[in-house]
Amino acid sequence: MDVDVASSPLSSDPEQLLIRIRSRKKDLETQIAELKSQVVDIQQELSELDQYDEEDNQAVDARDKVEKRIRLEFNTKPKKGIKELIEAGFATTPEDIAQWLFTTEGLKKKCIGEYMGEMADQNLAVLKAFSRLHDFAGIDFDQALRAYLGSFMLPGEAQKIDRMMEAFASWYCENNAGKFSHEDTCYVLAFATIMLNTSLHNPSVKDKQSLDAFLNMNRGIDQGQDLDIGILTGLYESISKDPFKMPEDEDAMGFTFVNPERTGWLVKEGGGHKSWKKRWFTLVNNCLYYFVNQDAKQPKGTIPLENLCVHELESHKKQNVFEVLREQGSLGPGGDTIVKGAKTNSKGQVVQGKHSSYKLQAGSREEMEDWIKCIQAAMQKDPIYEMFAMRRNKQRSNY
C-alpha cells in the first residue's frame, strides 16, 4: 500500500505544525476569555435581577400589608375601609370597588351588604357593578337568587333590601330576556321567595307558609296576571327542600338571625346581679337577642318583644340608657310584670329570665335613639312584608 508521505502530519514541517498549534491555542484562549467575560456579565445580571426581585418582593409584601389593613378596616367600618382602598390606589372606579368586594377573601359578607345598601351615588354604582359580576344567563330564578344572596349578607333595613332586590331583578331580566314580562315581576317574586325561605326554615316562625298561601301571595304580580302555577309550585318545592345557604350562617340557629333590623354593642344591666356587661345585640323577627361576643353562634339570651314597649330613661345616672319592659296594663301569666325572656346559665341550660325590665346603655345618644326607633318598628308590622305588599299591590292595580 502506497502512502503519501508529504501529506502525513508526522512528515509535516515541524515549524509549521508549531505555528498551527500556537494559533489554535491563541484562538482557544480568546474564546475562553470571551466566555469568562460572558460569565461575569451573566453573574452581574443575575445579581441585579436578585436585587430587583427582592425589591419587588418587598413591594408586594408592602402592598399585601396595606391591603390586609384595609380588609381589617373594612370589616369594622366598611365606609372607611373603601375610602382607604381608594386612597391607596387599589380602586378608582365603582367597578374596581365591586371587583374587590366580589373577589377578595376574608371580607365579612355582612359588611359588604352594609356598604352596598347605602343610598350614596358611589354605593349605588358599586351595587349595580357588583350585581353584574354574577352570570345569571340561562340560570333558573331560584338558583340565581341563591347565588346572589350568597355573595353578601342582606342588611336589616327594608329600604336597603329594596335597592338590592331591584339590582338583582334588573340584571336577572337583562340576562334572561323574556323570562318575566317586567322587572317588577322578578322583584316581587324575589321578595316573596326570601319571605318563603324565612317562613319555612326559621325556627322562630311557628306557622309555616303553605303552598296555597304562597300561590295566593303571588296572585296578580305579573302585571296584573298570575304567573304560571308550575313555576310557583316548583319554586316552593325547591325552597322547601333546600333552604338558602345564607352567608355566615353555618348552623340551623343561623337562620334566626338572617336580615337583622339592627346589630351592635350595648351594655346590659344584669337581672339578679345588677352589674353591667357589654353584649352584642341582634334585633330580628320581633325578638332582641344578645350574645357574649360578635362571633358567638348561640345567643346568651332572648327577649321576645310581644306586649313590650321601649323608652329612654332620662333620669338614670348613666347616659344613653333605655329600657325595654311590659306595656302598661300587660301582665305575665302569673299576674307579674316579669318580661318573658330566656337566657343560658353557666351550665349551658336555658332558663327563664328574671327581669322586670331590661336596661340597656348605648355608646352615644344617636345610637340609643336609633335602637329605640328600630325596636319600636320591630314591635309593629314587618316593614319588609309591607314593602313587598306595596309593590305587589301596585302590580295588581296598574294592569
C-alpha positions in Angstrom: 0.0 0.0 0.0 1.4 3.3 -1.1 1.4 6.3 1.4 1.7 10.0 0.5 4.5 10.9 2.9 4.1 14.6 2.1 0.5 14.7 3.4 1.2 12.9 6.7 1.2 15.0 9.9 4.2 13.2 11.1 6.1 14.2 7.9 5.0 17.9 8.1 7.3 20.7 8.7 7.8 20.9 12.5 7.9 24.7 12.4 4.6 24.9 10.5 3.0 22.5 12.9 4.1 24.5 15.9 2.7 27.7 14.3 -0.6 26.0 13.8 -0.7 24.7 17.4 0.2 28.1 18.8 -2.5 29.7 16.6 -5.1 27.2 17.8 -4.1 27.8 21.4 -4.5 31.5 21.0 -7.9 31.1 19.5 -8.9 28.9 22.4 -7.5 31.4 24.9 -9.5 34.2 23.2 -12.7 32.1 23.3 -12.1 31.3 27.0 -11.6 35.0 27.8 -14.8 35.8 25.9 -16.7 33.1 27.9 -15.3 34.4 31.1 -16.4 37.8 30.2 -19.9 36.5 29.4 -20.0 34.6 32.7 -19.1 37.9 34.5 -21.9 39.7 32.6 -24.4 36.9 33.4 -23.4 36.9 37.1 -23.9 40.7 37.2 -27.2 40.4 35.5 -28.3 37.7 37.9 -27.2 39.8 40.9 -29.2 42.8 39.5 -32.2 40.5 38.9 -32.0 39.2 42.5 -31.9 42.8 43.7 -34.9 43.7 41.6 -36.7 40.5 42.7 -36.0 41.4 46.4 -37.3 44.9 45.8 -40.4 43.5 44.0 -41.0 41.1 46.9 -40.7 43.9 49.3 -43.1 46.0 47.3 -45.5 43.0 47.1 -45.2 42.5 50.8 -45.8 46.1 51.5 -48.8 46.1 49.2 -50.2 42.9 50.9 -49.7 44.6 54.3 -51.6 47.7 53.2 -54.5 45.6 51.7 -54.6 43.4 54.8 -55.0 46.6 56.9 -57.7 47.8 54.5 -59.6 44.5 54.8 -59.5 44.7 58.6 -60.7 48.3 58.5 -63.5 47.4 56.1 -64.6 44.5 58.3 -65.1 47.0 61.1 -66.1 50.2 59.3 -67.0 49.5 55.7 -67.2 53.1 54.5 -63.8 54.0 56.0 -62.3 50.8 54.5 -63.4 51.7 51.0 -62.1 55.2 51.4 -58.7 53.8 52.3 -58.9 51.4 49.4 -59.3 54.3 47.0 -56.6 56.4 48.7 -54.1 53.5 48.5 -54.7 53.3 44.7 -56.3 49.8 44.8 -59.5 51.1 43.2 -60.5 54.2 41.2 -64.0 53.3 39.9 -67.2 51.7 41.2 -66.3 48.7 39.0 -62.9 48.4 40.7 -64.5 48.5 44.2 -67.2 46.0 43.2 -64.5 43.6 41.8 -62.5 44.0 45.1 -65.7 43.2 47.1 -66.6 40.3 44.9 -63.2 38.5 44.8 -61.3 39.5 47.9 -61.1 36.7 50.5 -61.6 37.5 54.2 -64.2 40.2 53.8 -67.2 40.0 56.1 -70.3 39.4 53.9 -72.3 41.4 56.4 -70.1 44.4 55.8 -70.3 44.0 52.0 -74.1 44.1 52.3 -74.0 47.1 54.7 -71.8 49.1 52.3 -73.8 48.3 49.1 -77.1 49.1 50.8 -76.3 52.8 51.4 -78.0 55.4 49.3 -75.0 57.5 48.2 -74.3 57.6 44.5 -71.0 55.7 44.8 -72.6 52.9 46.8 -75.5 52.6 44.3 -73.0 52.4 41.5 -71.0 49.7 43.3 -74.2 47.7 44.0 -75.0 47.8 40.3 -71.5 46.8 39.3 -71.4 44.1 41.9 -74.7 42.6 40.8 -73.4 42.5 37.2 -70.4 40.4 38.2 -72.9 37.5 38.6 -73.5 35.4 35.5 -77.3 34.7 35.5 -77.6 33.8 31.8 -79.7 30.6 31.5 -79.8 30.1 35.3 -83.1 29.2 37.0 -84.6 32.0 39.0 -84.1 30.4 42.5 -80.6 29.3 41.7 -79.7 32.8 40.6 -81.2 34.3 43.8 -79.3 31.7 45.9 -76.0 32.8 44.2 -76.8 36.5 44.6 -77.8 36.2 48.3 -74.7 34.0 48.9 -72.3 36.7 47.9 -73.2 39.1 50.7 -75.4 39.4 53.7 -78.7 41.3 53.3 -78.8 44.3 55.7 -81.7 44.7 58.1 -83.2 47.9 56.7 -86.1 47.4 54.3 -85.1 50.3 52.1 -81.6 48.7 51.6 -83.1 45.3 50.8 -85.4 47.1 48.3 -82.5 48.5 46.4 -80.6 45.2 46.4 -83.7 43.3 45.1 -84.1 45.9 42.3 -80.5 45.5 41.3 -81.0 41.7 41.2 -84.2 41.9 39.2 -82.8 44.3 36.7 -79.7 42.2 36.0 -81.5 38.9 36.0 -84.0 40.1 33.5 -81.3 41.5 31.3 -79.5 38.1 31.4 -82.7 36.3 30.7 -84.8 38.3 28.2 -88.4 37.1 28.1 -88.3 35.2 31.4 -90.5 37.7 33.0 -92.8 40.3 31.4 -91.4 43.1 33.6 -88.6 43.7 36.1 -91.1 44.4 38.8 -92.5 40.8 38.5 -89.0 39.5 39.1 -88.5 41.9 42.0 -91.8 40.9 43.8 -91.1 37.2 43.3 -87.6 37.7 44.8 -89.1 39.3 47.9 -91.8 36.6 48.1 -89.1 33.9 47.9 -87.0 35.4 50.7 -90.0 35.5 52.9 -90.9 31.9 52.0 -87.4 30.8 52.9 -87.7 32.6 56.3 -91.2 31.1 56.9 -90.2 27.6 56.1 -86.8 27.4 57.8 -86.7 30.0 60.6 -87.1 28.0 63.9 -88.9 31.0 65.5 -91.7 31.0 62.8 -94.3 28.6 64.1 -96.9 29.0 61.3 -95.1 27.7 58.2 -96.4 29.1 54.9 -98.3 26.5 52.8 -98.2 26.2 49.1 -101.7 27.6 48.8 -100.7 30.6 50.9 -97.6 31.1 48.7 -99.7 30.9 45.5 -102.2 33.3 46.9 -99.5 35.8 48.0 -98.2 35.9 44.4 -101.5 36.3 42.6 -101.5 39.1 40.0 -97.8 40.0 40.4 -97.2 39.6 36.6 -98.6 43.0 35.5 -101.9 42.0 37.0 -101.8 38.5 35.7 -100.9 35.3 37.6 -97.5 33.6 37.0 -97.7 30.0 35.7 -98.7 27.8 38.7 -95.9 25.3 37.7 -93.2 28.0 38.2 -94.5 28.9 41.6 -95.0 25.3 42.7 -91.5 24.4 41.6 -90.1 27.4 43.4 -92.0 26.4 46.6 -90.7 22.8 46.4 -87.2 24.0 45.8 -87.1 26.3 48.8 -88.9 23.7 50.9 -86.3 21.0 50.2 -83.2 23.2 50.0 -83.1 26.4 52.1 -80.9 29.3 51.1 -77.4 29.0 52.5 -77.0 32.5 53.8 -73.5 33.8 54.4 -72.1 33.5 57.9 -75.0 31.2 59.0 -73.4 27.8 59.2 -75.9 26.1 61.5 -79.7 25.9 61.9 -79.8 28.6 64.5 -78.2 30.9 62.0 -81.4 31.2 60.1 -82.9 33.0 63.0 -80.5 35.9 62.5 -80.9 36.4 58.8 -81.9 40.0 57.8 -81.4 41.7 61.2 -83.0 45.1 61.6 -80.2 46.2 63.8 -77.0 44.8 65.3 -74.4 46.4 67.7 -72.8 46.6 71.1 -74.9 47.5 74.1 -74.2 47.4 77.9 -76.9 45.4 79.7 -77.8 45.5 83.4 -78.0 42.1 84.9 -81.2 40.6 86.3 -80.1 39.0 89.6 -76.8 40.8 90.0 -77.1 44.5 88.9 -73.7 44.5 87.2 -73.4 45.9 83.7 -71.9 43.8 81.0 -71.2 44.5 77.3 -73.1 42.3 74.9 -73.6 42.0 71.2 -77.3 42.6 70.3 -79.2 41.5 67.3 -82.7 42.7 66.5 -84.6 40.4 64.2 -88.1 38.7 63.8 -89.7 40.7 66.6 -87.0 39.4 69.1 -84.0 41.0 70.7 -81.1 38.5 71.0 -77.8 39.2 72.9 -74.5 37.3 72.6 -71.3 37.2 74.6 -69.4 38.5 71.6 -69.9 39.3 67.9 -68.7 35.9 66.7 -70.8 33.7 69.0 -73.2 31.4 67.2 -75.7 30.8 70.1 -77.3 33.7 71.9 -76.8 34.2 75.6 -80.3 35.5 76.0 -83.6 36.2 74.1 -86.1 38.9 74.6 -89.4 38.4 72.6 -90.8 41.9 72.0 -94.5 40.9 72.1 -96.5 43.1 74.5 -93.4 45.2 75.4 -92.6 48.8 75.0 -89.3 50.8 74.9 -88.4 54.3 76.1 -85.4 56.4 77.2 -84.5 56.6 80.9 -83.8 60.3 81.1 -83.3 60.2 84.9 -80.8 57.3 85.0 -77.4 58.1 86.5 -75.8 56.6 83.4 -76.0 58.3 80.0 -77.8 57.0 76.9 -79.8 54.3 78.8 -83.1 53.0 77.5 -85.5 50.4 78.9 -87.5 47.5 77.5 -90.4 46.5 79.7 -94.0 45.3 79.6 -96.7 47.6 78.2 -98.8 49.4 80.8 -101.5 47.0 82.0 -99.8 44.0 80.4 -99.1 41.2 83.0 -97.5 37.9 82.7 -99.3 34.5 83.1 -98.8 34.7 86.9 -100.0 38.3 87.1 -96.5 39.6 87.4 -94.5 42.2 85.4 -91.6 39.9 84.6 -90.6 40.2 80.9 -90.9 37.0 79.1 -87.3 36.3 78.3 -84.8 33.5 78.4 -81.0 33.2 78.9 -78.3 30.5 79.1 -76.8 29.9 82.5 -73.3 28.8 83.4 -74.2 25.1 82.8 -75.5 25.8 79.3 -79.1 25.4 80.4 -81.8 27.7 79.1 -83.6 29.3 82.0 -86.3 31.9 82.5 -85.0 35.5 82.8 -85.7 37.5 86.0 -86.0 40.9 84.5 -89.0 43.2 85.2 -87.3 45.3 82.6 -84.2 45.3 80.5 -82.0 48.4 81.0 -79.5 48.9 78.1 -76.9 51.5 77.5 -75.8 52.6 74.1 -72.4 54.2 73.2 -73.9 57.5 72.2 -77.3 59.3 72.2 -77.5 58.8 68.4 -77.1 55.1 68.8 -79.6 55.0 71.6 -82.2 56.8 69.6 -81.6 54.5 66.6 -82.0 51.4 68.8 -85.3 52.8 70.2 -86.6 53.6 66.8 -85.7 50.1 65.4 -87.2 48.3 68.4 -90.4 50.3 68.1 -90.6 49.5 64.4 -90.0 45.8 65.1 -92.9 45.8 67.6 -95.1 46.8 64.7 -95.7 45.2 61.3 -92.9 43.7 59.4 -91.5 46.5 57.2 -90.2 44.0 54.6 -93.6 42.5 54.1 -95.1 46.0 53.9 -92.7 46.8 51.1 -93.4 43.6 49.3 -97.2 44.1 49.7 -96.9 47.7 48.4 -95.1 46.7 45.2 -97.3 43.6 44.7 -100.5 45.7 45.0 -99.1 48.2 42.6 -98.5 45.4 40.1 -102.1 44.1 40.6 -103.8 47.5 40.3 -101.9 49.1 37.4 -103.0 46.5 34.9 
